């Protein structure tokens, strides 16, 4: 790798859980049986232009539009109301984030504009996001 | 039937940048502490920290059928498996092969609460949120060993599809309804 090349290590993990019949203890879900996790290192397959915004303000009428062409995208709802996320330029907001939750993915070049705004009418939120192009 | 279900989830991102440490002179009387220049990764200077978040979501205690995960639980035994074998959509090892044909994770049309997809193979796969559309887009790519997860916002479980990028791979998944 050359100086100033960007590398990203990311991990998404989840643990499905199931309440016992007595209603007192949570166990790992008996349909899955284990914790689920995947991680990856992105380096050569990405560009090297990283943009990080620690505190972006969004409302239900003021979306942040990141346009297209990203290799990697990360978004976190830091505070405020739920945030909804669109991968098709705002036609459909199909992903939801509540406070404290984050989304991270390697992005395909076919994705349209990435846009996000609050899911609640009259609401406002602070988000943190990162893109690599 | 389960009493109740929930899913805890977390995401972590570590952005790094390649950095060249300059050569350092250091010849002493008795020994040489000179260091040559070398490359290494450090936290990206635009971020200077690791990123991430976590949460949990309540999902429906009674999922539509066994196709809400790709697994048959390790604890399940043959006698207690109530699926009709010829009608079952899940696989014994929980692994779904992804080729050049778009694979719909479940045909059940319920409001989606949460989706997790891991690429258990070595070749990249792509995820669409508009299965059944004439020309679906694939906004998310998942490399071998990586995973992607997201909460739904008015999307149905039968809209999630996966296709290979250039070569076949395999996945495991959870797709839960509200």
Contacts between the chains, C-beta under 8 A, distances in Angstrom:
chain1	res1	chain2	res2	distance
A	1	B	18	4.6
A	1	B	39	6.8
A	2	B	18	6.4
A	3	B	18	5.5
A	3	B	19	6.7
A	3	B	20	4.7
A	3	B	39	7.0
A	4	B	17	6.2
A	4	B	18	6.2
A	4	B	19	8.0
A	5	B	17	7.2
A	5	B	18	4.3
A	6	B	15	6.9
A	6	B	16	7.2
A	6	B	17	5.8
A	6	B	18	7.8
A	6	B	44	6.7
A	7	B	15	7.8
A	7	B	16	4.5
A	7	B	17	7.4
A	7	B	18	7.1
A	7	B	41	5.8
A	8	B	13	6.4
A	8	B	14	7.0
A	8	B	15	5.6
A	8	B	16	7.3
A	9	B	13	7.5
A	9	B	14	4.3
A	9	B	16	7.2
A	10	B	11	7.3
A	10	B	12	6.5
A	10	B	13	4.5
A	10	B	14	7.2
A	10	B	146	7.5
A	11	B	10	8.0
A	11	B	11	7.1
A	11	B	12	4.7
A	11	B	147	7.9
A	12	B	9	7.4
A	12	B	10	7.7
A	12	B	11	5.3
A	12	B	116	7.3
A	12	B	146	7.6
A	12	B	147	4.5
A	12	B	148	6.0
A	12	B	149	4.7
A	13	B	9	6.8
A	13	B	10	5.6
A	13	B	11	8.0
A	13	B	147	7.4
A	14	B	7	5.4
A	14	B	8	6.5
A	14	B	9	3.9
A	14	B	10	7.6
A	14	B	114	7.6
A	14	B	116	5.0
A	14	B	149	5.7
A	14	B	174	7.0
A	15	B	7	6.9
A	15	B	8	4.7
A	15	B	9	7.5
A	16	B	5	6.9
A	16	B	6	7.9
A	16	B	7	4.9
A	16	B	59	8.0
A	16	B	69	7.5
A	16	B	174	6.0
A	16	B	176	7.6
A	17	B	5	6.8
A	17	B	6	5.3
A	17	B	7	6.9
A	17	B	8	6.7
A	18	B	2	5.0
A	18	B	3	7.2
A	18	B	4	7.2
A	18	B	5	5.4
A	19	B	2	7.1
A	19	B	3	4.3
A	19	B	4	3.9
A	19	B	5	7.3
A	19	B	61	7.8
A	20	B	3	6.5
A	21	B	3	5.5
A	23	B	3	5.9
A	23	B	4	7.6
A	26	B	6	7.3
A	29	B	2	7.7
A	29	B	5	6.4
A	29	B	73	7.9
A	30	B	2	7.6
A	30	B	73	5.2
A	30	B	75	6.2
A	30	B	76	7.9
A	31	B	63	7.7
A	31	B	66	7.3
A	31	B	68	7.2
A	31	B	69	5.3
A	31	B	71	6.4
A	31	B	73	5.4
A	32	B	69	5.4
A	32	B	71	5.3
A	32	B	73	6.5
A	32	B	174	6.5
A	33	B	71	6.6
A	33	B	73	4.1
A	33	B	74	4.5
A	33	B	75	5.9
A	34	B	74	7.3
A	36	B	116	5.9
A	36	B	118	6.5
A	36	B	147	7.2
A	36	B	172	7.3
A	36	B	174	6.8
A	37	B	118	7.7
A	37	B	147	6.8
A	38	B	118	4.1
A	38	B	119	6.9
A	38	B	142	7.6
A	38	B	145	6.0
A	38	B	146	4.9
A	38	B	147	2.7
A	38	B	148	8.0
A	39	B	145	6.6
A	39	B	146	6.4
A	39	B	147	7.6
A	40	B	143	4.7
A	40	B	144	7.8
A	40	B	145	5.7
A	40	B	146	3.4
A	42	B	143	7.3
A	45	B	143	7.9
A	50	B	15	6.3
A	50	B	17	7.7
A	50	B	44	5.9
A	50	B	46	5.7
A	50	B	47	7.6
A	51	B	46	7.7
A	52	B	15	7.4
A	52	B	44	7.6
A	52	B	46	4.9
A	52	B	47	4.8
A	74	B	11	7.8
A	74	B	13	5.1
A	74	B	51	6.0
A	76	B	51	6.9
A	76	B	52	7.5
A	76	B	53	4.6
A	77	B	53	7.5
A	84	B	153	4.9
A	85	B	153	7.8
A	87	B	129	6.9
A	87	B	137	7.1
A	87	B	139	3.7
A	87	B	140	7.9
A	88	B	137	6.7
A	88	B	139	7.8
A	92	B	129	7.7
A	92	B	130	7.9
A	92	B	155	7.8
A	93	B	153	5.7
A	93	B	154	7.7
A	94	B	129	5.1
A	94	B	152	6.6
A	94	B	153	5.5
A	94	B	154	6.8
A	94	B	155	4.3
A	95	B	129	8.0
A	95	B	150	4.6
A	95	B	151	6.5
A	95	B	152	7.1
A	95	B	153	5.9
A	96	B	151	4.6
A	96	B	152	6.7
A	96	B	153	3.8
A	97	B	53	7.9
A	97	B	151	7.0
A	98	B	55	5.8
A	98	B	151	7.8
A	100	B	53	5.4
A	100	B	54	6.4
A	100	B	55	5.5
A	101	B	9	7.7
A	101	B	11	7.8
A	101	B	53	5.0
A	101	B	54	6.9
A	101	B	55	4.0
A	101	B	151	7.3
A	102	B	10	8.0
A	102	B	11	4.2
A	102	B	13	7.7
A	102	B	51	7.1
A	102	B	52	5.6
A	102	B	53	3.0
A	102	B	54	7.6
A	103	B	11	6.7
A	103	B	150	5.8
A	104	B	11	4.9
A	104	B	13	5.1
A	104	B	51	8.0
A	105	B	139	7.7
A	105	B	140	4.5
A	105	B	141	7.4
A	105	B	142	7.7
A	105	B	148	4.9
A	106	B	124	8.0
A	106	B	140	7.0
A	106	B	141	4.4
A	106	B	142	6.7
A	106	B	143	6.3
A	106	B	146	6.9
A	106	B	148	7.9
A	107	B	139	6.3
A	107	B	140	6.8
A	107	B	141	6.7
A	108	B	126	5.5
A	108	B	137	7.7
A	108	B	138	4.9
A	108	B	139	5.9
A	108	B	140	6.7
A	108	B	141	4.7
A	110	B	137	4.8
A	110	B	138	5.5
A	110	B	139	7.3
A	111	B	137	6.2
A	111	B	138	7.6
A	111	B	139	3.7
A	111	B	140	7.9
A	112	B	137	6.6
A	112	B	139	7.9
A	114	B	139	7.9
A	119	B	153	6.7
A	128	B	51	7.1
A	130	B	13	7.0
A	130	B	15	6.6
A	130	B	47	7.0
A	130	B	51	6.5
A	132	B	15	7.9
